[in-house]
Amino acid sequence: MLAFASTDTAGNLLYTTVTTFILYYYTDVFGLTVAAAGTILLAARVLDAFDAPVWGFIIDHTHTRWGQSRPYFLWMAFPFAIFFVLMFLSPNLSQGGKFWWALVTYLLFGISYTGVGTPISSILPNLSNDSDERIKLNSVRMIGGNIGYFITASFTLTFVAVLGGGNETAGWRNTAIALAVVGLALLMFAFFDTKEINTASQKSLPIMDSIRAAKSNWPWFILVVAFIFYWLGNASRSAVVVYYTQYNLGAKGFASVLNGLVMFQIIGMLLIPFLVKKFRKAHVLMFGLCLAAFGQVLIAFTGTSLVGLGIAWAIASVGTGISVSMPFAMLSDTVDYGEWKNGIRASGFLTAIGSSFAIKMGSGFGGWAPSMILSNAGYKAGATQTDAALSAIRFCISYLPAIFFVIGAIIMLMYVRYEKKETEIRATLAANRGEVED
């Protein structure tokens, strides 16, 4: 379990740095306009999102003595770390050169992240055949990811100040190098200490079979769309944390406190095994999304109170802890549904789109939306902001993510009817596998 948890710790150390700080880094450090930065976030994420099914196909066709998914912890660790560092090198280029440097390195980092993140999700159905055990494994993984999130979100600005020696550009570069080294080491540990089961019985799937695995797999479609809306909300709230604390509150350093309060996600993650014993998984996910929305709306009423803001952020974080964890565990159930419905088990393809594609699309549009709102409101980097710009920042950290979360919860209402069939599906699949083995 520790090795599986370390995969998400590594992923979040690097990926959270990007989702939380890259918009600020591009505008206030690298020198791009907020509109240019937003265009990069959207264009790269949308293009990059479509590599998720490609990675899914690749994993479904991978058969090594190490398994299907596990080898990619080794093979993709180095590109993942290298492209992360390149994003923060901040070369001295023209505005056009900076735009293309940022776009290309951001895109390559996203592709490499998919190469790491997809096997983290696709390996879960091959770690255990028991639904409850999968939930426990996924909860441990999410806690590991939350530790990575906490470290980078809480201490990145401090690392930048210390490692830069007063030079913010050098600070970001050196911080990126340090985080990349740690992330690389954690992925190596995960590779050497993780083992897949039943790899000998896995067969390569033709591309069309992988696609057919999604045919009429309505619980999978519903879950993917709901997960996209979760990431829309999470990315939009994370993207403007530094802007809100710096310009609306005049307390830029409080951004690290807010990011640290994301550790309250662990409370939500720890509650999941108990909640799913009493309630349907769809209802647990809906509860998490609604709680996250409630916390975000509260922010609009905290005024300049840092304590009030911290409480609201913590409440929302408990909700996001539930909301980010549940879909990963539920994806394994939709893989089972696809096998039951279509006779095809395409764990790589279905989990790739269900996790990596959803994350990329949601994070891409979730980061782009605030940038466009701020640009249209007249935001100017480093300047005294107008009332319109301040109102736009407040809207982006409060109501905008809440809207996305609520839409995701409403979508999950359609999932309940399919969840009722899970016991029947597992029994049928177990019987079918027994017949094959006999």
Residue, then its C-alpha position, 0 to 999 in steps of 0.5 A: m500500500l505504501a508503494f502505491a501511495s507513493t505514486d500519487t505523492a510523486g505525481n502531486l508534488l509536481y502536478t500540484t505545483v503546476t495547477t496551483f502556481i503556473l498561472y501566477y508564474y506565467t504572469d508575474v514571474f515569466g512575464l506573459t499576459v494573463a490572456a496569453a497564459g490562459t490560452i496556453l493552459l487551455a490549448a495545451r490541456v485540450l490537446d494533451a487530453f486526447d493523449a489519454p486514450v492513446w496511453g490507455f491503448i498502449i497500456d492495454h497492449t503492454h505485457t511484460r514480466w513486470g505487468q501492464s501498468r507498473p513498467y511505466f512508473l520506471w519508463m516515464a519517471f525521467p521524462f516527467a521530472i525533466f519536462f517539469v524542470l524545463m517549464f520553470l527554467s525561464p529563459n530570456l526570450s522575446q514575448g513570442g519566444k516565451f509564449w512558445w517555450a511555455l506552450v511546448t514545455y507545458l504540453l510535454f509535461g502534460i503528456s508525460y504526466t498522463g504517462v505516469g498518471t494513467p498507469i497509477s489508475s489503470i493498475l488498481p483493477n489489477l491490484s485486487n479483485d475485491s471492491d472493498e479492497r480497491i476502495k481501501l487501496n485507493s483511499v491510501r493512494m489518495i492520502g499519499g497524493n494529499i501529502g504530496y499536495f500539502i508539501t508543494a502547496s504549503f511550502t512552494l512559495t517558501f522554497v522559492a524564497v529560500l532557494g532563490g535568495g531574493n531572485e524569484t526566477a532562480g527560486w522557481r527554477n531551483t524549487a522545480i529541480a528539488l521537487a523533480v528529484v524527490g518525485l523521481a525517487l518516489l516513482m522508482f520506489a513504487f516501481f520496485d515495490t508494487k506487484e500486479i496480479n493475474t498478468a499472465s491471463q491478460k491479452s492484448l486488445p485490438i483498438m476497436d475492442s477497447i473502444r467497444a468496451a465503452k459502448s453503452n457503458w453509461p455509468w462510465f460516461i456519467l462518472v467521467v463527465a461528473f469527474i470533469f466538473y469536479w476538476l473544473g471546480n478544483a482547478s478554478r479555485s486553485a488557480v486564483v488562490v495567490y491572486y485572492t490573498q495578494y490583491n483582495l486581502g493584501a496577505k500573499g503569504f496566506a496562500s500557503v496557509l490555505n494550500g496547507l489547509v487542503m490537508f483537510q482532504i484527508i478527513g474526507m478520504l478517511l471517511i470514505p470507507f465508513l460512508v460507503k458501508k452505509f450509503r451508495k457510492a454515488h451518494v457519497l460522491m454527491f455529498g462530497l461535491c455539495l460540501a465542497a460547493f458549500g465551502q466555496v460559497l462561504i468564502a464570498f461571505t468571509g470578507t477580509s477575515l483570514v480565520g473565516l476564509g480558512i474555515a470555509w476553505a477547510i470545509a471545502s477541502v473535506g468535500t474535495g477530499i471525498s470528491v477526488s477519491m471516489p471516482f478513481a475507485m468507482l472507475s474500477d466498477t465501470v471497468d467491470y460493467g464494461e466487461w459484463k455489458n460488452g464482454i471486453r475488459a479494457s481497464g487501460f482505455l477506460t481508466a485513462i479517459g476516466s482519470s487522465f482525460a477528465i483531469k486534463m479537460g477539467s483542469g484545462f478549462g478550469g484554469w482557462a476560465p478564471s484567466m479569461i474572467l480576470s482578463n475581461a475584468g481588467y486584471k494587470a499583473g503587479a498593479t493595483q487592481t480595479d474594483a472590477a478585477l477584485s470582484a472577478i477574483r472573488f467570484c473565481i475563488s468562490y461562486l465559480p468552483a461552487i457552480f462546477f461542483v453542483i453541476g457534477a453532483i446533479i450529473m451523479l444522480m443518473y449513476v444510482r440506477y447502475e450502481k444497484k446492479e453491481t452485486e449482480i455484475r460481480a457474481t456474473l463475472a466471477a461465474n464466467r471467469g470460473e467457467v473459463e478457468d475450468 
